[in-house]
Amino acid sequence: MASTSISATTLYLHFLLFILTFCSFNHQPSFAFSSQEYHEALEKSIMFFEGQRSGRLPSNQKLTWRGDSGLSDGSSYHVDLVGGYYDAGDNIKFGLPMAFTTTLLAWSVIEFGNSMHNQIDNAREAIRWSADYLLKAATTTPNTLYVQVGEPSMEHGCWERPEDMDTPRNVYKVFHFADRYRGSYNDSLNSVVCPFYCSYSGYNDELLWGASWIYKASGISSYMEFIRSNGHILGADDDGYTFSWDDKRPGTKILLSNEFLEKNSIEYQLYKARADNFICSLVPGTPGFQAQYTPGGVLYKGRASNLQYVTSTTFLILIYAKYLSSNGGVISCGTSKITENNLINLAKKQVDYILGDNPIKVSYMVGFGERYPKNIHHRGSSLPSIHEQPRKISCSNGFQYFNSGSPNPNVLVGAIVGGPDSHDNFFDDRNNYQQSEPATYINAPFVGALAFFSAQ
């Protein structure tokens, strides 16, 4: 009787795993988006970056409620640091998330640019806006990297338009580059970057990520030798399950799996195995499954800005699906075989959830669909446009708009907010920054995902 009971239990568990896997991969949305709708979302997702621009705006600016800002950034230090992006709903230029944003936008174009059609030039312009700034930050002064403009503590105590900024525009730098003097930029900048953008994962992932991209862009063999010699030390053997501006390990392994595949290298199996482990961690019913999903089916990592992990993970899933397609490969998760189509279905569920196929039928992209957040945690969007009210709105006077129950007067088209909680609940409240604040690193990977589905 004991063995029969165990056998029955085992069969029942296998049945449950099968059902979970089947439901995950074969979810039929309550409404389907057309390729034209995905393309509309793509256009808006790129347009969002115009609302985050710092510097002198071009004549073809489409989000016309914005104006020039930060035109003297760096001047008190005798350097030109004008340009770049404000990272989220504030007016600070943080280098670490901006670099990640730029890389993910560029990767989107590399992998899916052929599917962007009339948006390819806009995507390239979005990349160039931050790339030009980052180039200045790295080359203006020898052996110096400028990593931030703005004083976070004072700026976060104000609610004012970027065009009105009167808080200190302090410039922060790190004096030696990463491989020679290894350490986290937290060690140099401390409370200036923490708790806003602490590098909790350390610096090893950035070294491997950076070397991988420089090699991909240049083909210089010394960077590949660096990867081969240092990969084990820098985390190539670690299984990281969160891809973000802070932790690049999963993205690096997927990128390198394809680089080594193309060169028919013995390292391919190592990086593919680690990339497979990352994917398996996302698939319900497999032995390596570790992820959490809400009842409505979206990946859930944490209550603050959860959709950043959804968009970045979805992007990696689609890139890996593309790599598998190019070589006829599959992913082995224990005894389960995961195919390209399985991955596309999993990614589509995440994309559609963000666009409105979710339990509360809300689009988490501002300006897309019939229902979307109207009270987002964003200074420029929530305050009257400088063109409508040219008179300066001071640091403290802006809070009358922050505390207002009225919708934001300026629509930050394409902005993806932090998103729902673990039970698919969302509170459209300006004060609820965990759910209602947009960020560049949420949108950047979504550009690639939307380009993929707009071509299906």
C-alpha positions as CSV (number, residue, x, y, z in Angstrom):
1,M,0.0,0.0,0.0
2,A,2.8,2.4,0.8
3,S,4.5,2.0,-2.6
4,T,1.1,2.4,-4.4
5,S,0.4,5.6,-2.4
6,I,3.8,7.1,-3.3
7,S,3.3,6.1,-6.9
8,A,-0.1,7.8,-7.1
9,T,1.2,10.9,-5.4
10,T,4.1,11.0,-7.8
11,L,1.8,10.7,-10.8
12,Y,-0.5,13.4,-9.4
13,L,2.5,15.8,-9.0
14,H,3.6,15.1,-12.5
15,F,0.1,15.9,-13.7
16,L,0.1,19.2,-11.8
17,L,3.4,20.1,-13.3
18,F,2.1,19.3,-16.8
19,I,-0.9,21.4,-16.3
20,L,1.2,24.4,-15.0
21,T,3.5,24.1,-17.9
22,F,0.7,23.7,-20.4
23,C,-1.1,26.8,-19.1
24,S,2.0,28.8,-19.1
25,F,2.9,28.0,-22.6
26,N,-0.5,27.9,-24.2
27,H,-2.2,30.8,-22.5
28,Q,-4.9,32.2,-24.8
29,P,-5.4,35.9,-24.0
30,S,-8.8,37.3,-23.4
31,F,-8.1,39.7,-26.3
32,A,-5.4,39.6,-28.9
33,F,-3.2,42.5,-30.0
34,S,-2.5,43.0,-33.7
35,S,0.9,43.6,-35.2
36,Q,-0.3,47.2,-35.8
37,E,-1.1,47.6,-32.1
38,Y,2.4,46.3,-31.1
39,H,3.9,48.7,-33.6
40,E,1.9,51.6,-32.0
41,A,3.2,50.6,-28.6
42,L,6.7,50.4,-30.1
43,E,6.4,54.0,-31.4
44,K,5.1,55.2,-28.0
45,S,7.7,53.3,-26.1
46,I,10.5,55.1,-28.0
47,M,8.7,58.4,-27.8
48,F,8.9,58.2,-24.0
49,F,12.6,58.9,-24.1
50,E,11.9,62.4,-25.4
51,G,10.2,63.2,-22.1
52,Q,13.3,62.2,-20.2
53,R,15.7,64.3,-22.2
54,S,18.1,66.7,-20.5
55,G,19.8,69.4,-22.5
56,R,18.7,71.5,-25.5
57,L,15.8,69.9,-27.2
58,P,15.8,69.5,-31.0
59,S,13.3,71.1,-33.4
60,N,11.7,67.7,-34.1
61,Q,10.8,67.1,-30.4
62,K,7.3,65.4,-30.4
63,L,6.6,65.7,-26.7
64,T,6.3,69.5,-27.0
65,W,5.3,70.1,-23.4
66,R,8.9,69.7,-22.5
67,G,11.5,72.5,-22.7
68,D,15.3,72.9,-22.5
69,S,16.9,71.9,-19.1
70,G,20.2,71.3,-17.5
71,L,22.1,73.6,-19.9
72,S,24.8,74.4,-17.4
73,D,25.4,70.9,-16.2
74,G,29.1,70.5,-15.5
75,S,30.0,74.2,-16.0
76,S,30.9,74.8,-12.4
77,Y,33.5,72.1,-12.8
78,H,34.6,73.5,-16.2
79,V,33.3,70.5,-18.1
80,D,30.5,70.0,-20.5
81,L,28.0,67.4,-19.2
82,V,24.9,68.7,-20.9
83,G,22.5,66.1,-22.3
84,G,21.6,62.5,-21.4
85,Y,18.5,61.3,-19.7
86,Y,16.8,61.8,-16.3
87,D,16.5,58.3,-15.1
88,A,12.9,58.2,-13.8
89,G,10.5,60.7,-12.3
90,D,13.2,62.9,-10.9
91,N,15.8,65.3,-12.4
92,I,19.0,63.4,-11.7
93,K,21.3,61.9,-14.3
94,F,22.6,58.6,-12.8
95,G,25.3,57.1,-15.0
96,L,24.9,53.4,-14.1
97,P,21.2,53.0,-15.1
98,M,21.7,55.3,-18.1
99,A,24.5,53.1,-19.4
100,F,22.3,50.0,-19.0
101,T,19.4,51.8,-20.7
102,T,21.6,52.8,-23.6
103,T,23.0,49.2,-24.0
104,L,19.5,47.7,-24.0
105,L,18.3,50.1,-26.6
106,A,21.3,49.4,-28.7
107,W,20.8,45.6,-28.3
108,S,17.2,46.0,-29.3
109,V,18.2,47.6,-32.6
110,I,21.0,45.0,-33.1
111,E,18.6,42.0,-32.7
112,F,15.2,43.4,-33.8
113,G,16.0,46.6,-35.8
114,N,14.8,45.0,-39.0
115,S,11.3,44.8,-37.5
116,M,11.1,48.4,-36.4
117,H,10.4,49.7,-39.9
118,N,9.6,53.5,-39.7
119,Q,10.7,53.6,-36.0
120,I,14.3,52.6,-36.6
121,D,15.5,56.2,-36.9
122,N,13.7,57.2,-33.7
123,A,15.3,54.3,-31.9
124,R,18.7,55.3,-33.1
125,E,18.1,58.8,-32.0
126,A,17.1,57.6,-28.6
127,I,20.4,55.7,-28.4
128,R,22.4,58.6,-29.6
129,W,21.0,61.0,-27.1
130,S,22.4,59.1,-24.2
131,A,25.5,57.8,-26.0
132,D,26.7,61.3,-26.8
133,Y,26.4,62.2,-23.1
134,L,28.1,59.0,-21.9
135,L,31.0,59.7,-24.4
136,K,31.5,63.1,-22.9
137,A,31.3,61.7,-19.4
138,A,34.1,59.2,-20.2
139,T,36.4,61.4,-22.4
140,T,36.2,65.0,-21.2
141,T,38.9,64.6,-18.5
142,P,41.7,62.0,-18.8
143,N,41.4,59.0,-16.4
144,T,38.1,60.4,-15.0
145,L,34.6,59.0,-15.4
146,Y,31.7,61.3,-14.5
147,V,29.0,59.1,-13.2
148,Q,26.3,61.5,-11.9
149,V,24.9,65.0,-12.2
150,G,22.6,66.3,-9.4
151,E,22.4,66.1,-5.7
152,P,19.8,63.3,-4.9
153,S,18.9,64.1,-1.4
154,M,18.1,67.8,-2.0
155,E,16.5,67.1,-5.4
156,H,14.2,64.5,-4.0
157,G,13.0,67.0,-1.4
158,C,11.7,69.2,-4.3
159,W,8.9,68.7,-6.7
160,E,9.8,70.9,-9.7
161,R,10.1,70.8,-13.5
162,P,13.5,70.0,-15.0
163,E,13.2,73.4,-16.7
164,D,13.1,75.1,-13.3
165,M,15.8,73.2,-11.4
166,D,17.4,75.2,-8.7
167,T,18.9,72.4,-6.6
168,P,22.7,71.9,-6.7
169,R,23.9,70.2,-10.0
170,N,26.9,68.6,-8.3
171,V,29.1,66.5,-10.5
172,Y,30.4,63.2,-9.2
173,K,33.4,61.3,-10.6
174,V,35.4,58.2,-10.2
175,F,39.1,58.6,-10.8
176,H,40.3,55.2,-12.0
177,F,38.8,52.8,-14.4
178,A,37.4,49.5,-13.4
179,D,39.9,46.7,-14.3
180,R,43.0,48.4,-12.9
181,Y,41.5,49.5,-9.6
182,R,38.7,47.2,-8.9
183,G,35.9,48.2,-6.6
184,S,32.3,49.3,-6.6
185,Y,31.5,52.9,-7.3
186,N,29.6,52.8,-4.0
187,D,33.0,52.8,-2.3
188,S,33.8,56.3,-3.8
189,L,30.4,57.9,-3.8
190,N,28.6,56.2,-0.9
191,S,25.4,58.1,0.1
192,V,25.3,60.0,-3.2
193,V,24.3,56.9,-5.1
194,C,22.8,54.9,-2.2
195,P,20.1,54.0,-1.7
196,F,19.0,55.3,-5.1
197,Y,21.3,53.2,-7.3
198,C,23.6,51.1,-5.2
199,S,25.5,48.4,-7.1
200,Y,24.3,45.6,-4.8
201,S,25.6,42.9,-7.1
202,G,29.2,44.3,-7.0
203,Y,31.4,45.1,-10.0
204,N,32.3,41.6,-11.4
205,D,29.2,41.4,-13.6
206,E,29.9,44.9,-15.0
207,L,33.5,43.9,-16.0
208,L,32.3,40.7,-17.8
209,W,29.4,42.6,-19.4
210,G,31.7,45.4,-20.6
211,A,34.3,43.1,-22.0
212,S,31.6,41.1,-23.8
213,W,30.2,44.2,-25.5
214,I,33.5,45.7,-26.4
215,Y,34.5,42.5,-28.0
216,K,31.2,42.2,-29.9
217,A,31.6,45.8,-31.1
218,S,35.3,45.7,-32.0
219,G,36.3,42.1,-32.5
220,I,39.6,42.9,-30.6
221,S,40.9,39.5,-29.5
222,S,42.3,40.8,-26.2
223,Y,38.8,41.3,-24.8
224,M,37.9,37.7,-25.7
225,E,41.1,36.6,-23.9
226,F,40.0,38.6,-20.9
227,I,36.7,36.8,-20.9
228,R,38.3,33.4,-21.2
229,S,40.8,34.1,-18.5
230,N,38.6,35.9,-16.0
231,G,35.1,34.5,-16.7
232,H,35.2,32.0,-13.9
233,I,36.4,34.7,-11.4
234,L,33.8,37.3,-12.6
235,G,30.8,35.1,-12.2
236,A,30.5,33.1,-15.4
237,D,29.9,30.0,-13.3
238,D,27.2,31.6,-11.1
239,D,23.5,31.3,-11.8
240,G,22.0,34.7,-11.5
241,Y,18.3,34.9,-12.0
242,T,17.6,38.6,-12.1
243,F,18.6,40.8,-15.0
244,S,18.6,44.5,-14.3
245,W,20.7,47.7,-14.4
246,D,22.5,46.3,-11.3
247,D,23.0,42.6,-12.1
248,K,24.0,41.8,-15.7
249,R,24.9,38.2,-15.3
250,P,22.0,36.6,-17.2
251,G,22.3,39.0,-20.1
252,T,26.0,38.4,-20.4
253,K,25.6,34.6,-20.5
254,I,23.0,34.8,-23.2
255,L,25.1,37.2,-25.2
256,L,28.2,35.1,-24.8
257,S,26.4,31.9,-25.6
258,N,25.7,33.3,-29.1
259,E,29.2,34.7,-29.5
260,F,30.8,31.4,-28.7
261,L,28.3,29.5,-30.8
262,E,29.1,31.6,-33.9
263,K,32.8,30.8,-33.3
264,N,32.1,27.1,-32.7
265,S,34.0,27.4,-29.4
266,I,34.3,24.9,-26.6
267,E,33.1,27.6,-24.2
268,Y,29.7,27.6,-25.9
269,Q,28.4,24.7,-23.8
270,L,29.4,26.5,-20.5
271,Y,27.6,29.7,-21.4
272,K,24.6,27.9,-23.0
273,A,24.2,25.8,-19.8
274,R,24.1,28.9,-17.7
275,A,21.7,30.6,-20.1
276,D,19.5,27.5,-20.1
277,N,19.5,27.5,-16.3
278,F,18.2,31.1,-16.3
279,I,15.4,30.3,-18.8
280,C,14.5,27.1,-16.9
281,S,14.1,29.2,-13.7
282,L,11.3,31.0,-15.4
283,V,9.3,28.0,-16.7
284,P,6.7,26.5,-14.4
285,G,6.8,22.8,-14.1
286,T,10.5,22.3,-14.7
287,P,13.0,21.2,-12.1
288,G,14.8,24.5,-12.2
289,F,11.7,26.6,-11.8
290,Q,12.3,29.4,-9.2
291,A,10.3,32.4,-10.4
292,Q,7.2,33.9,-8.9
293,Y,4.2,34.9,-11.0
294,T,1.1,36.9,-10.0
295,P,-2.3,35.2,-10.3
296,G,-2.7,37.1,-13.5
297,G,0.5,35.6,-14.9
298,V,3.1,38.4,-14.8
299,L,6.6,37.7,-13.4
300,Y,7.0,39.2,-10.0
301,K,10.4,40.1,-8.4
302,G,9.5,42.8,-5.9
303,R,7.1,45.5,-5.0
304,A,9.2,48.5,-6.2
305,S,9.2,48.9,-10.0
306,N,8.5,45.3,-10.7
307,L,8.0,45.8,-14.4
308,Q,11.6,46.6,-14.9
309,Y,12.3,42.9,-14.3
310,V,9.4,41.9,-16.5
311,T,10.6,43.9,-19.5
312,S,14.3,43.0,-19.1
313,T,13.5,39.3,-18.7
314,T,11.1,39.2,-21.6
315,F,13.7,40.8,-23.8
316,L,16.3,38.1,-22.9
317,I,13.7,35.3,-23.5
318,L,13.1,36.6,-27.0
319,I,16.8,37.0,-27.8
320,Y,17.4,33.5,-26.7
321,A,14.5,32.3,-28.8
322,K,16.1,33.9,-31.8
323,Y,19.5,32.3,-31.0
324,L,17.8,28.9,-30.7
325,S,16.0,29.4,-34.0
326,S,19.2,30.2,-35.8
327,N,20.9,26.9,-34.8
328,G,17.9,24.6,-34.3
329,G,18.6,24.2,-30.6
330,V,16.4,23.5,-27.6
331,I,16.7,24.1,-23.9
332,S,16.9,21.1,-21.6
333,C,15.2,21.7,-18.2
334,G,15.6,18.3,-16.6
335,T,13.6,16.0,-18.8
336,S,11.6,18.9,-20.3
337,K,12.6,20.3,-23.7
338,I,11.8,24.0,-24.2
339,T,11.6,25.2,-27.8
340,E,11.7,28.6,-29.5
341,N,7.9,28.7,-29.7
342,N,7.6,27.9,-26.0
343,L,9.8,30.9,-25.2
344,I,7.8,33.2,-27.6
345,N,4.5,32.3,-25.9
346,L,6.0,32.9,-22.5
347,A,7.3,36.3,-23.6
348,K,4.0,37.2,-25.3
349,K,2.1,36.7,-22.1
350,Q,4.3,39.2,-20.3
351,V,4.1,41.8,-23.1
352,D,0.3,41.5,-23.4
353,Y,-0.1,41.8,-19.6
354,I,1.7,45.1,-19.7
355,L,-0.4,46.4,-22.6
356,G,-3.7,45.6,-20.9
357,D,-4.3,41.8,-20.9
358,N,-4.4,41.6,-17.1
359,P,-7.0,41.0,-14.4
360,I,-7.8,44.8,-14.0
361,K,-7.6,45.5,-17.8
362,V,-5.2,48.4,-17.4
363,S,-2.4,49.2,-19.8
364,Y,0.7,50.0,-17.8
365,M,2.0,52.0,-20.8
366,V,0.8,55.6,-20.5
367,G,-1.1,56.7,-23.6
368,F,-1.7,53.2,-24.9
369,G,-5.2,51.7,-24.8
370,E,-8.4,53.0,-23.2
371,R,-7.3,52.8,-19.6
372,Y,-3.8,53.7,-18.4
373,P,-2.2,55.4,-15.3
374,K,-3.1,59.1,-15.2
375,N,-1.3,60.1,-11.9
376,I,2.2,58.9,-12.5
377,H,5.1,59.8,-10.2
378,H,6.9,62.2,-12.6
379,R,7.7,65.8,-12.0
380,G,7.6,67.1,-15.5
381,S,4.4,65.2,-16.3
382,S,2.5,66.3,-13.2
383,L,3.4,70.0,-13.2
384,P,2.1,72.5,-15.8
385,S,4.2,72.7,-18.9
386,I,6.6,75.6,-19.0
387,H,5.0,76.6,-22.2
388,E,1.6,76.9,-20.5
389,Q,3.0,78.5,-17.3
390,P,6.4,80.2,-18.0
391,R,6.6,81.5,-14.5
392,K,9.0,79.5,-12.3
393,I,7.5,77.0,-10.0
394,S,9.8,76.7,-7.0
395,C,10.9,73.6,-5.1
396,S,8.2,73.7,-2.5
397,N,5.4,75.2,-4.5
398,G,5.4,72.2,-6.8
399,F,3.9,70.0,-4.1
400,Q,0.5,71.5,-4.5
401,Y,0.5,69.7,-7.9
402,F,2.0,66.6,-6.4
403,N,-0.8,66.4,-3.8
404,S,-3.5,67.3,-6.3
405,G,-6.1,64.7,-7.1
406,S,-6.2,65.8,-10.7
407,P,-4.6,63.8,-13.5
408,N,-1.2,64.8,-14.7
409,P,-1.6,67.7,-17.2
410,N,1.1,66.4,-19.5
411,V,0.9,62.9,-20.9
412,L,4.2,61.2,-20.8
413,V,3.4,59.0,-23.9
414,G,4.9,55.6,-23.8
415,A,6.1,55.6,-20.2
416,I,5.8,52.2,-18.5
417,V,5.2,52.5,-14.8
418,G,6.4,50.3,-12.0
419,G,3.3,48.1,-12.2
420,P,1.1,45.9,-10.1
421,D,1.7,44.2,-6.8
422,S,2.0,40.4,-6.3
423,H,-1.8,40.1,-6.4
424,D,-2.3,42.1,-9.6
425,N,-3.5,45.2,-7.8
426,F,-2.5,48.7,-8.9
427,F,-3.0,52.0,-7.3
428,D,-2.8,55.0,-9.6
429,D,-1.4,57.4,-7.0
430,R,1.3,59.9,-7.6
431,N,2.6,59.2,-4.0
432,N,2.8,55.5,-4.7
433,Y,6.2,55.7,-6.5
434,Q,6.8,51.9,-6.2
435,Q,3.9,51.3,-8.7
436,S,3.5,54.6,-10.5
437,E,7.0,55.8,-11.4
438,P,8.3,55.2,-14.9
439,A,12.0,54.7,-15.6
440,T,14.2,54.6,-18.7
441,Y,15.4,51.1,-17.9
442,I,11.9,49.8,-17.8
443,N,11.2,51.0,-21.4
444,A,14.6,50.2,-23.0
445,P,14.2,46.4,-23.2
446,F,10.5,46.7,-24.0
447,V,11.5,48.4,-27.3
448,G,13.1,45.2,-28.5
449,A,10.2,43.0,-27.4
450,L,7.6,45.2,-29.1
451,A,9.7,45.3,-32.3
452,F,9.7,41.5,-32.3
453,F,5.9,41.1,-31.9
454,S,5.1,43.9,-34.3
455,A,6.6,41.8,-37.0
456,Q,4.7,38.6,-36.2
